[in-house]
Amino acid sequence: MLKVKESAGIQKIEEGSVTSPKGFKADGVHTGLRYAKRDLGVLISEVPASCAAVYTQSHFQAAPLKVTQESTKAEQKLQALIVNSAIANACTGEQGLKDAYEMRSLCAEAFSLKEEYVAVASTGVIGEFLKMDCIRSGVGAVSPAKLGASAFEEAILTTDTVTKKTAYEIIVGGNKVTIGGCAKGSGMIHPNMATMLAFITTDAAIESDVLQGVLGELTDVSFNQITVDGETSTNDMVLVMANGLAGNAMLTPEHEDWDDFKLGLKKVCEDLAKSIAKDGEGATKLIEVTVEGAASDEEARITAKKVVGSSLVKTAVYGSDANWGRIIGAIGHSDAKVNPDGIGIFLEDQCLFHNGQPQAFSEELAKKALEKETVAIHIDLRVGNGEGKAWGCDLTYDYVKINASYRT
């Protein structure tokens, strides 16, 4: 597992958001892409910002991702993001690409920016064309402000039931640095990346190539360790913008406060990832699986994600049934090295299975642990020193209801 030391100098900001860092403003409006809900958002930095991004691993990358990749590579700077919900603009051919470029152009013109400084994102139903008349009128109605984060957060949602946001403060060379973020995601969640959008902002001074490197590391232990239904989408990305307005000396791995910055960014990524998993379609519980004793950190992450993604584990958690055989079943066909005679399985602090033998445990206490909002499963593979975590949710009747009528 990516090991980043804890620090007392990192503080979570209550009600912190994507506009908590200096120089970021946002807004979200209703344009008519969907009924009576905000569906278009804009996030803007006062100055061009360093940037980094990771994208869906689907073979069918949507048009907005192609435009955003072009923007981030042009000068390795971004100053704005425009995003719509309701329609994914995916699998829409040349017209879809043309529409994504027009979204970029509309945003650049509205706020007097270089087109290459604008990123584009979309989320929603695949295979439908954007209603560009709605987008055009919506851009004209957007009015980014420091307090506009909540409107932006709402505008990016699809089947989500809640908005997802977080922010932290750290000290870098005597300067206060803030890292904030928001996300959407509820179904089709099984990154590398999956049906999710995550937008992170910071006023730290850091070059784009350095930011890209640390984002890649942190994505592997946060966003890529969540799953709702094992499906990977066409659109989604994690995008970071760093505008340098905190005034710190340029951050690099050699900076004395690098570990604090990395931990702050890790906490933002992890908070958002967990909030997505918790809000899985129809979910009632967050499942957190911790694996230790693996042959490597990678194998620990593989095992944790295999367990949290198991439909049988997910349904057992929904039913508050301490059927540890479901966990054994998931581990048994993972790609990790396993010692069947040494493995330990725990539900909170209760040992369910140890050294190849079932263990006596309290069904009553196990049921209480499974009825909590967060269900903690701990696995010790006993073959090495690797560690890893993954997050998911229970599988309920409502998941089927939601997805049986997604387009209607």
C-alpha positions in Angstrom: 0.0 0.0 0.0 1.2 3.5 -0.7 2.6 4.5 2.7 2.3 8.2 3.6 3.1 9.2 7.2 0.3 10.8 9.2 0.8 14.4 10.2 -0.8 16.6 12.9 -0.4 19.6 10.6 -3.2 18.4 8.3 -6.7 19.7 9.1 -10.0 18.8 7.6 -12.1 21.8 6.7 -15.7 21.5 7.8 -18.0 21.9 4.8 -14.9 22.3 2.7 -15.4 22.1 -1.1 -13.8 22.5 -4.5 -13.8 26.3 -4.1 -12.1 26.2 -0.7 -8.6 26.8 -2.2 -7.7 30.4 -3.1 -8.8 31.6 -6.6 -11.4 29.0 -7.5 -15.0 29.8 -8.3 -17.9 27.6 -9.5 -21.5 27.5 -10.5 -24.2 25.1 -11.8 -27.4 25.8 -13.6 -30.5 24.0 -15.1 -30.5 24.0 -18.9 -33.1 21.5 -19.8 -30.8 18.5 -20.3 -32.9 16.8 -17.6 -36.0 17.7 -15.8 -35.9 20.4 -13.1 -32.4 19.7 -11.9 -29.1 21.5 -12.4 -27.2 19.9 -15.3 -24.4 22.2 -16.4 -21.5 23.3 -14.2 -18.4 25.4 -14.6 -15.3 25.6 -12.4 -12.8 28.4 -12.9 -9.4 29.4 -11.6 -8.4 33.0 -11.5 -5.1 32.2 -13.1 -3.9 29.3 -15.3 -3.2 26.2 -13.2 -0.9 23.2 -13.4 -3.0 20.1 -14.2 -3.1 16.4 -14.0 -5.7 13.8 -14.9 -6.4 10.1 -15.1 -9.1 8.6 -17.4 -11.4 5.6 -17.8 -9.6 2.5 -19.2 -12.7 1.6 -21.3 -11.9 1.0 -25.0 -14.8 3.4 -25.7 -13.6 6.7 -24.4 -16.2 9.4 -24.8 -15.7 12.6 -26.8 -15.2 14.9 -23.8 -12.2 12.9 -22.6 -10.5 13.2 -26.0 -10.9 17.0 -25.9 -9.7 17.2 -22.3 -6.7 15.1 -23.0 -5.8 17.5 -25.9 -6.2 20.5 -23.6 -4.1 19.1 -20.8 -1.3 18.2 -23.2 -1.3 21.5 -25.1 0.5 23.7 -22.5 0.0 21.5 -19.4 -2.2 24.3 -18.0 -5.9 24.6 -17.4 -8.0 27.4 -16.2 -11.6 26.1 -16.4 -13.7 23.0 -16.6 -17.2 22.7 -18.1 -19.3 19.6 -17.3 -22.8 18.5 -18.1 -24.9 15.6 -16.6 -27.8 13.7 -18.1 -26.1 12.9 -21.4 -22.7 11.2 -21.6 -21.8 12.2 -25.2 -20.3 8.8 -25.6 -20.4 6.6 -28.7 -21.6 9.6 -30.6 -19.0 9.7 -33.4 -17.9 12.8 -35.2 -20.9 14.8 -34.1 -20.1 14.0 -30.4 -16.6 15.2 -30.9 -17.8 18.4 -32.6 -20.1 19.0 -29.7 -17.4 18.5 -27.1 -15.2 21.0 -28.9 -18.1 23.5 -29.0 -18.6 23.1 -25.3 -14.9 24.0 -24.8 -15.2 27.0 -27.2 -18.4 28.3 -25.5 -16.8 28.2 -22.1 -13.6 29.9 -23.3 -15.5 32.6 -25.1 -17.8 33.3 -22.1 -14.9 33.8 -19.7 -12.3 35.2 -22.1 -9.9 32.2 -21.8 -7.7 30.3 -24.2 -9.7 27.3 -25.6 -6.7 25.1 -24.7 -7.2 26.1 -21.0 -10.6 24.5 -20.8 -11.4 20.9 -19.9 -14.7 19.2 -20.8 -16.5 16.4 -19.0 -19.9 14.8 -19.5 -21.9 12.1 -17.7 -25.2 10.4 -18.2 -26.8 8.1 -20.8 -24.6 6.6 -23.4 -25.4 6.9 -27.1 -27.4 10.1 -27.0 -26.4 13.4 -28.7 -26.1 16.5 -26.6 -28.8 19.1 -26.8 -26.5 21.9 -27.8 -29.1 24.6 -27.7 -29.5 23.8 -23.9 -25.7 23.9 -23.5 -25.4 27.3 -25.3 -28.1 28.9 -23.2 -26.7 27.4 -20.0 -23.2 28.7 -20.5 -24.7 32.2 -20.8 -26.5 31.7 -17.4 -23.5 30.5 -15.5 -22.0 32.9 -13.0 -19.1 31.4 -11.1 -18.6 32.6 -7.5 -16.7 31.5 -4.4 -19.9 30.2 -2.9 -21.0 28.4 -6.0 -19.6 25.0 -5.1 -22.9 23.5 -4.0 -24.6 24.4 -7.3 -21.6 22.9 -9.2 -21.7 19.7 -7.1 -25.4 19.3 -7.8 -25.0 19.9 -11.5 -22.7 16.9 -12.0 -24.9 14.2 -10.4 -26.7 11.4 -12.2 -28.3 8.7 -10.0 -26.4 9.9 -7.0 -28.5 10.6 -3.9 -26.0 13.0 -2.3 -23.3 15.4 -3.3 -19.7 14.5 -2.5 -17.2 17.0 -1.3 -14.2 17.4 1.0 -11.2 19.7 1.7 -8.1 19.8 3.8 -5.5 22.5 4.9 -1.8 21.9 5.3 1.2 24.1 5.9 3.9 24.2 3.2 7.0 26.3 3.9 5.0 28.5 6.3 2.2 29.0 3.8 -1.3 27.6 4.2 -2.2 25.3 1.3 -5.7 24.1 0.7 -6.8 21.0 -1.3 -10.5 20.6 -2.1 -12.6 18.4 -4.3 -16.0 17.1 -5.3 -17.1 14.0 -7.2 -20.1 12.1 -8.6 -20.6 8.4 -9.1 -23.2 5.9 -8.1 -23.5 3.1 -10.6 -21.2 1.5 -13.2 -18.4 1.8 -10.7 -15.4 -0.4 -11.1 -12.4 1.7 -11.9 -9.7 1.8 -13.7 -11.4 4.5 -13.8 -15.1 3.9 -13.7 -18.4 5.8 -13.9 -17.2 8.7 -11.9 -16.0 12.2 -12.2 -13.8 13.7 -9.5 -12.5 17.2 -9.6 -9.8 18.3 -7.2 -8.4 21.8 -6.7 -5.5 23.2 -4.8 -3.8 26.6 -4.4 -0.4 24.8 -4.1 2.4 25.7 -6.4 3.5 22.5 -8.2 4.5 21.6 -11.8 2.1 19.6 -13.9 4.5 16.6 -14.4 5.1 16.3 -10.7 1.3 16.6 -10.0 0.6 13.9 -12.6 3.1 11.5 -11.0 1.6 11.8 -7.5 -2.0 11.6 -8.8 -1.2 8.4 -10.6 0.1 6.9 -7.4 -2.8 8.0 -5.3 -5.4 6.9 -7.8 -4.2 3.3 -7.4 -4.9 3.3 -3.7 -8.2 5.3 -3.7 -10.4 5.7 -6.8 -9.1 2.4 -8.3 -10.0 0.6 -5.1 -13.7 1.1 -5.2 -16.4 -0.9 -6.8 -20.2 -0.9 -6.9 -21.2 -3.3 -9.6 -18.1 -4.4 -11.5 -18.9 -2.2 -14.6 -16.5 0.3 -16.1 -17.9 3.4 -17.9 -16.9 5.4 -20.9 -16.5 8.9 -19.6 -14.9 9.3 -16.4 -11.9 11.0 -15.0 -10.1 12.5 -12.1 -8.9 16.0 -12.8 -6.6 18.1 -10.6 -5.9 21.8 -11.0 -3.2 23.6 -8.9 -3.1 27.4 -9.4 -0.1 28.3 -7.1 -2.0 31.1 -5.3 -0.9 29.9 -1.9 2.5 31.3 -2.7 4.6 28.4 -1.5 7.9 27.4 -2.9 7.4 24.9 -5.8 6.6 21.5 -4.5 8.7 18.5 -5.5 9.4 15.2 -3.8 12.5 16.8 -2.4 10.6 19.6 -0.6 10.6 19.2 3.2 6.8 19.4 3.3 6.2 17.0 0.4 4.9 14.2 2.6 2.3 16.5 4.1 1.1 17.6 0.7 0.9 14.0 -0.5 -1.0 13.0 2.5 -3.5 15.9 2.1 -4.1 14.9 -1.5 -4.4 11.3 -0.5 -7.1 12.2 2.1 -9.1 14.1 -0.5 -8.9 11.3 -3.0 -9.8 8.7 -0.3 -12.7 10.7 1.1 -14.2 11.1 -2.4 -13.6 7.5 -3.3 -15.3 6.3 -0.2 -18.3 8.7 -0.6 -18.8 7.3 -4.1 -18.8 3.7 -2.9 -21.1 4.5 0.0 -23.6 6.1 -2.4 -23.7 3.1 -4.8 -27.1 2.7 -6.5 -29.5 1.3 -4.0 -26.8 0.9 -1.3 -27.5 1.0 2.4 -24.0 0.3 3.7 -20.3 1.0 2.9 -18.1 -2.0 3.0 -14.4 -1.5 3.8 -12.1 -4.5 3.3 -8.6 -4.3 4.7 -6.0 -6.9 3.7 -2.6 -7.5 5.2 0.0 -10.2 5.0 -0.2 -10.3 1.2 2.8 -11.2 -1.0 2.8 -7.5 -2.1 0.8 -4.3 -1.8 -0.6 -4.9 -5.3 -1.8 -8.4 -4.3 -3.4 -7.0 -1.2 -5.3 -4.5 -3.2 -6.4 -7.2 -5.7 -7.7 -9.4 -2.9 -9.5 -6.5 -1.1 -11.2 -5.4 -4.3 -12.1 -9.0 -5.2 -13.9 -9.4 -1.8 -15.7 -6.1 -1.9 -16.8 -6.7 -5.5 -18.3 -10.1 -4.8 -22.0 -10.2 -5.4 -22.4 -12.9 -2.7 -20.4 -10.9 -0.1 -22.4 -7.8 -1.0 -25.8 -9.6 -0.6 -24.6 -11.2 2.7 -23.8 -7.7 4.0 -27.2 -6.4 2.9 -28.9 -9.2 4.8 -26.6 -8.8 7.8 -25.6 -12.5 7.5 -22.1 -13.3 8.9 -21.5 -15.9 6.2 -17.7 -15.8 6.0 -17.8 -18.6 3.4 -18.7 -15.9 0.9 -15.5 -14.1 1.7 -13.5 -17.4 1.4 -15.2 -17.9 -2.0 -14.1 -14.5 -3.3 -10.5 -14.9 -2.0 -10.3 -18.4 -3.4 -10.4 -17.2 -7.0 -8.4 -14.0 -6.7 -5.1 -13.7 -8.5 -3.2 -13.2 -5.2 -1.0 -15.8 -3.5 -3.0 -17.4 -0.6 -2.1 -19.7 2.2 -5.4 -21.6 2.9 -4.1 -23.0 6.1 -2.9 -19.7 7.5 -5.5 -17.1 6.5 -7.5 -15.1 9.1 -10.8 -13.5 8.5 -12.2 -10.9 10.9 -15.4 -8.9 11.2 -14.4 -5.8 13.2 -12.6 -7.5 16.1 -14.3 -10.9 15.9 -12.3 -13.7 14.3 -14.5 -15.8 12.0 -11.9 -18.1 10.4 -8.3 -18.8 11.4 -5.5 -21.3 10.4 -7.9 -23.3 8.2 -10.5 -23.7 10.9 -13.8 -22.0 11.6 -13.9 -20.0 14.9 -16.6 -19.7 17.5 -18.1 -16.2 17.4 -21.1 -14.3 18.6 -23.8 -14.2 15.9 -25.4 -11.3 17.8 -22.3 -9.2 17.8 -21.6 -10.1 14.2 -25.1 -9.0 13.2 -24.6 -5.7 15.0 -21.4 -5.2 13.1 -23.1 -5.9 9.8 -26.0 -3.5 10.6 -23.6 -0.5 10.8 -23.4 2.1 8.1 -19.8 1.0 7.5 -19.0 -2.7 7.6 -15.3 -3.5 8.4 -13.9 -6.7 7.1 -10.2 -7.6 7.9 -8.2 -10.3 6.1 -4.7 -11.6 7.0 -3.3 -13.7 4.2 -0.2 -14.6 6.2 2.2 -14.9 3.2 4.1 -11.6 3.2 4.0 -7.9 4.3 1.7 -6.4 1.6 -1.2 -4.2 2.7 -4.2 -2.7 0.9 -7.8 -1.6 1.1 -10.9 -1.4 -1.0 -14.3 0.0 -0.6 -17.7 -1.0 -2.0 -21.4 -1.2 -0.9 -24.1 -3.8 -0.3 -26.2 -5.1 -3.2 -29.9 -4.4 -2.7 -33.3 -4.8 -4.5 -33.2 -1.1 -5.3 -30.1 -1.6 -7.5 -32.1 -3.7 -9.8 -35.0 -1.3 -9.8 -32.8 1.7 -10.6 -31.0 0.0 -13.5 -34.0 -1.8 -14.9 -35.4 1.7 -15.9 -32.3 3.8 -16.1 -33.3 5.6 -19.4 -36.9 6.2 -18.2 
